[in-house]
């Protein structure tokens, strides 16, 4: 029982602390050089994927046209496939924007492929319609492409809607943690995963993932790295977006991500292990172990309970677990009452996301692989 408890806690500790520590040490001791050039300015196609985004599309286009990048080298493309609102018409009303449209909705990945085919840039930058770029985002995003070994660059996703809502703080904390992991992964070779809201490809490195792919940003980063290109992180290329409107909306989004991540790992991990064993270790550590965390938490609680009657240290550890889950329960109660306190909300957020992880695993195991996702509300 002691081994079961220590193994469960060890898995949790390795996933959230051990892997980052090893990665940080590796990045410090043996970084891989990157020939990034801030003055590098190839022709860029900024492809905005917009499904029924009539409320925000003009603002998103204005943001794109005001970016600090030579206008003669920047093509703005809006892909409004499947939109049955005024997205297409409002985008077409803006001079200098190329609008791509077909009435059938086939999902984000199909829209990305459609936009890539109808664009002319040497570098393809993909964005959603509900996020905004910092003024120098494109410059920061394309600078690493000065290195001919780089095939894909992902920028930094930030969460904030200006109100300081606890959900924004919870999501923001998560993305800051992810950002640091990507900095270290990029330093040693290639990052695992990408922010689909701000991601760029060298055109010859862009390959459409298999039909039915759910997590296109993760799958594309794995494919590019497996094909011999380097996938790097540009933390100065910033994309800003609001958090999900409620924790229930965020849980829905997280559940889909876990389903898609499971699909990606089953399909691609054997190939990655054969071609790039070290990168496969990174993929497993960063993405493969997290779906196991809910099981590790449950195992740790159950084994701790069995040991508490005979081991004093187990009673102390059990008390700490009980206090954490009590804070999470209080956070849920506060949420239901319309109140939010950071000290209780963060444990609740952590637990709620792990429940969403279980739901995502169940959806994958039961074959619910819907690649055309419904949008979640944003705050």
C-alpha positions in Angstrom: 0.0 0.0 0.0 2.9 2.3 0.7 4.3 1.7 -2.7 0.9 2.4 -4.3 0.7 5.7 -2.4 4.3 6.8 -3.2 3.9 5.7 -6.8 0.7 7.8 -7.3 2.2 10.8 -5.6 5.4 10.3 -7.6 3.5 10.3 -10.9 1.8 13.5 -9.9 5.0 15.1 -8.8 6.9 14.0 -11.9 4.2 15.3 -14.3 3.9 18.8 -12.8 7.4 19.3 -11.2 9.9 16.6 -12.1 9.6 16.9 -15.9 9.8 20.7 -15.9 12.8 20.5 -13.6 14.7 18.0 -15.8 13.7 20.1 -18.9 14.9 23.3 -17.3 18.2 21.7 -16.3 18.7 20.3 -19.9 17.9 23.7 -21.4 20.4 25.4 -19.1 23.2 22.8 -19.7 22.8 21.9 -23.4 20.7 24.5 -25.3 20.3 24.0 -29.0 21.3 27.2 -31.0 18.6 29.0 -32.9 19.4 31.5 -35.7 16.5 33.9 -35.1 16.6 37.2 -37.0 14.1 40.0 -35.9 14.8 41.8 -39.3 13.7 38.7 -41.3 10.5 39.7 -43.2 9.2 37.1 -45.7 5.8 37.3 -47.3 3.2 36.2 -44.7 -0.4 35.1 -45.1 -2.3 35.7 -41.9 -5.3 33.3 -42.2 -8.1 34.0 -39.8 -10.5 31.1 -39.2 -14.0 32.6 -38.6 -17.2 30.5 -38.2 -20.2 32.7 -37.3 -18.0 35.5 -35.9 -20.1 38.5 -37.0 -19.7 40.2 -33.7 -15.9 40.3 -33.6 -14.7 39.8 -37.2 -14.3 43.6 -38.0 -12.3 44.1 -34.8 -10.1 41.1 -35.5 -9.4 42.4 -39.1 -8.6 45.9 -37.8 -6.2 44.3 -35.3 -4.6 42.4 -38.2 -4.2 45.4 -40.5 -2.6 47.5 -37.7 0.1 45.0 -37.0 3.7 46.2 -37.2 4.7 44.3 -40.3 5.3 45.6 -43.9 1.9 45.8 -45.5 3.4 44.8 -48.9 4.5 41.5 -47.3 1.3 40.8 -45.3 -1.7 39.1 -46.8 -4.9 38.9 -44.6 -7.2 36.0 -45.4 -10.5 35.4 -43.7 -11.9 31.8 -44.1 -15.6 32.0 -43.3 -16.5 28.4 -44.4 -19.9 27.3 -43.2 -20.8 30.7 -41.7 -24.5 31.5 -42.0 -24.5 34.9 -40.3 -22.9 38.1 -41.5 -19.3 37.1 -41.0 -18.6 36.8 -44.7 -20.3 40.1 -45.7 -18.6 42.1 -42.9 -15.2 40.8 -43.8 -15.7 41.5 -47.5 -16.6 45.1 -46.6 -13.1 45.8 -45.4 -10.6 46.8 -48.1 -7.4 44.8 -48.5 -8.9 41.6 -47.1 -9.2 38.3 -49.1 -12.3 36.4 -48.0 -12.5 32.7 -48.7 -15.9 31.0 -48.3 -17.8 27.9 -49.1 -21.3 27.1 -47.6 -20.4 23.7 -46.2 -19.0 23.6 -42.7 -16.3 20.9 -42.4 -14.5 22.1 -39.3 -11.5 24.2 -38.4 -8.9 21.9 -39.9 -10.7 21.8 -43.3 -10.9 25.6 -43.1 -7.2 25.9 -42.4 -6.4 23.7 -45.4 -8.8 25.8 -47.6 -7.1 29.0 -46.5 -3.6 27.6 -47.1 -4.6 26.6 -50.6 -6.0 30.1 -51.4 -3.1 32.1 -49.9 0.3 33.0 -51.3 2.6 33.6 -48.4 5.9 31.9 -47.8 4.9 31.7 -44.1 1.3 30.7 -43.1 0.1 32.2 -39.8 -3.2 30.9 -38.5 -5.4 32.7 -36.0 -8.9 32.4 -34.6 -11.4 35.3 -34.8 -11.8 35.8 -31.1 -8.2 36.6 -30.2 -6.1 39.7 -30.7 -2.4 39.9 -31.5 0.1 42.3 -29.9 1.3 44.8 -32.4 4.7 43.1 -33.0 3.4 39.6 -32.9 4.0 38.7 -36.5 7.6 40.0 -36.4 8.3 37.9 -33.4 6.5 34.9 -34.9 8.5 34.9 -38.2 11.9 35.8 -36.8 12.8 32.1 -36.0 12.1 31.1 -39.6 15.4 32.8 -40.5 16.8 29.4 -39.3 16.2 27.0 -42.2 15.7 24.1 -39.8 12.6 25.7 -38.4 9.3 24.5 -39.9 6.8 25.7 -37.3 6.6 28.4 -34.7 4.0 28.9 -32.0 3.4 32.1 -30.1 2.3 32.8 -26.5 -1.4 32.5 -25.6 -2.4 34.9 -22.8 -5.7 35.0 -20.9 -7.3 38.2 -19.6 -10.6 40.1 -20.1 -9.6 43.0 -17.9 -11.9 42.1 -15.0 -9.5 39.9 -13.0 -12.1 37.2 -12.8 -10.8 34.1 -10.9 -11.3 32.0 -14.0 -9.0 34.3 -15.9 -6.5 33.9 -13.1 -6.8 30.1 -13.1 -6.5 29.8 -16.9 -3.8 32.5 -16.9 -1.7 30.6 -14.3 -2.0 27.5 -16.4 -0.9 29.2 -19.6 2.0 30.9 -17.8 3.1 27.4 -16.6 2.7 26.1 -20.2 4.7 29.0 -21.5 7.7 28.2 -19.4 7.6 24.5 -20.4 7.6 25.6 -24.1 10.5 28.0 -23.5 12.6 25.1 -22.2 11.3 22.6 -24.8 12.2 25.1 -27.6 15.6 25.6 -26.1 16.5 21.9 -26.3 14.8 21.1 -29.7 11.1 21.2 -30.4 8.1 22.1 -28.4 5.2 19.6 -27.8 1.9 21.2 -29.0 1.1 24.7 -30.1 -1.4 27.5 -29.5 -3.8 27.2 -32.4 -4.6 30.9 -32.0 -1.1 32.0 -33.0 0.8 29.4 -34.9 2.9 29.8 -38.1 4.3 27.3 -40.7 6.9 27.4 -43.3 4.8 26.6 -46.4 6.8 23.5 -47.3 6.5 22.2 -43.8 2.7 22.5 -43.7 1.0 19.1 -44.1 -2.7 18.6 -43.6 -3.3 16.1 -40.7 -5.5 13.0 -41.3 -9.2 13.5 -41.8 -11.1 13.5 -38.6 -8.2 15.0 -36.5 -9.6 16.7 -33.4 -6.5 18.6 -31.9 -5.0 20.0 -35.1 -2.5 22.2 -33.3 -1.0 19.3 -31.3 -1.1 16.9 -34.3 0.5 19.4 -36.6 3.4 20.1 -34.2 4.0 16.4 -33.8 3.9 15.8 -37.5 6.3 18.7 -38.3 8.8 17.6 -35.6 8.6 13.9 -36.7 9.2 15.0 -40.3 12.6 16.4 -39.3 11.7 20.1 -38.9 12.2 22.1 -35.7 9.2 23.4 -33.8 10.0 26.4 -31.7 8.3 28.8 -29.3 8.3 32.6 -29.7 7.2 34.0 -26.3 7.2 37.6 -27.6 4.6 36.7 -30.2 1.6 37.4 -27.9 -2.1 36.5 -28.5 -4.7 37.8 -26.1 -8.1 36.3 -25.5 -10.8 36.0 -22.9 -11.2 33.0 -20.7 -14.2 30.8 -21.0 -17.4 32.4 -19.7 -17.8 29.9 -16.9 -15.9 27.0 -15.5 -18.5 24.7 -17.1 -17.6 26.0 -20.5 -13.9 25.6 -19.8 -14.6 22.0 -18.6 -16.3 21.3 -21.9 -13.4 22.7 -23.8 -10.9 20.7 -21.7 -12.9 17.5 -22.2 -12.6 17.9 -26.0 -8.9 18.6 -25.8 -8.3 15.4 -23.8 -10.4 13.4 -26.3 -8.3 14.9 -29.2 -5.0 14.4 -27.3 -5.8 10.7 -26.8 -6.6 10.3 -30.5 -3.3 12.0 -31.4 -1.2 9.9 -29.1 -2.7 6.6 -30.2 -2.2 7.6 -33.9 1.3 9.2 -33.8 3.2 8.1 -30.7 4.5 4.7 -32.1 5.9 6.6 -35.1 7.5 9.2 -32.9 9.1 6.5 -30.7 10.7 4.9 -33.7 12.0 8.1 -35.2 12.7 10.4 -32.3 12.9 8.5 -28.9 13.9 11.6 -26.9 11.1 13.7 -28.4 8.8 10.8 -27.6 9.8 11.1 -23.9 8.9 14.8 -24.1 5.5 14.0 -25.6 4.7 11.4 -23.0 5.9 13.6 -20.1 4.1 16.7 -21.3 0.9 15.3 -22.8 0.7 11.6 -22.2 0.8 11.5 -18.4 -1.7 14.2 -17.6 -4.7 12.1 -18.4 -3.5 9.7 -15.7 -3.6 12.3 -13.0 -7.2 11.8 -12.0 -6.5 8.1 -11.5 -3.3 8.9 -9.5 -5.3 11.3 -7.3 -8.0 8.7 -6.6 -5.3 6.0 -5.9 -3.4 8.3 -3.6 -6.5 9.1 -1.6 -7.6 5.5 -1.3 -4.2 4.2 -0.3 -3.6 7.0 2.1 -6.9 6.2 3.8 -5.9 2.6 4.3 -2.5 3.6 5.8 -3.9 6.4 8.1 -4.8 4.0 10.8 -1.3 2.7 11.4 1.1 5.4 10.1 1.2 8.8 11.8 2.8 10.4 8.7 -0.1 9.0 6.6 -2.5 10.9 8.9 -0.7 14.1 8.3 -0.7 13.5 4.5 -4.3 12.5 4.6 -5.2 15.7 6.5 -3.5 17.8 3.8 -5.4 16.0 1.1 -8.7 16.4 3.0 -8.0 20.2 3.4 -7.4 20.5 -0.3 -10.6 18.7 -1.3 -12.5 20.7 1.3 -11.3 23.9 -0.2 -12.4 22.6 -3.6 -15.8 21.8 -2.3 -16.1 25.2 -0.8 -15.0 26.7 -4.1 -17.8 24.9 -5.8 -20.3 26.1 -3.3 -19.0 29.7 -3.7 -19.4 29.3 -7.5 -23.0 28.1 -7.1 -23.7 31.1 -4.9 -22.1 33.5 -7.4 -19.0 34.2 -5.2 -15.4 33.4 -6.1 -12.4 33.4 -3.8 -9.0 32.6 -5.3 -7.9 30.3 -2.4 -10.9 28.0 -2.9 -11.5 28.6 -6.6 -8.1 27.3 -7.7 -8.5 23.9 -6.0 -12.0 23.7 -7.4 -10.7 24.6 -10.9 -8.0 21.9 -10.6 -10.5 19.2 -9.5 -13.1 20.3 -12.1 -10.6 20.0 -14.9 -9.6 16.5 -13.8 -13.2 15.5 -13.9 -13.3 16.9 -17.4 -10.3 14.9 -18.2 -12.1 11.7 -17.2 -15.0 12.7 -19.4 -12.7 13.3 -22.3 -11.1 9.9 -21.8 -14.5 8.3 -21.7 -15.5 10.0 -24.9 -12.4 8.7 -26.6 -12.9 5.2 -25.3 -16.5 5.2 -26.5 -15.6 6.4 -29.9 -17.1 10.0 -29.7 -14.5 11.6 -31.9 -16.4 14.7 -33.2 -13.9 16.8 -35.1 -16.3 19.7 -35.8 -16.4 21.3 -32.4 -19.1 23.6 -31.1 -17.7 26.9 -29.7 -17.7 27.5 -26.0 -18.7 30.9 -24.7 -16.0 33.4 -23.8 -16.1 35.9 -20.9 
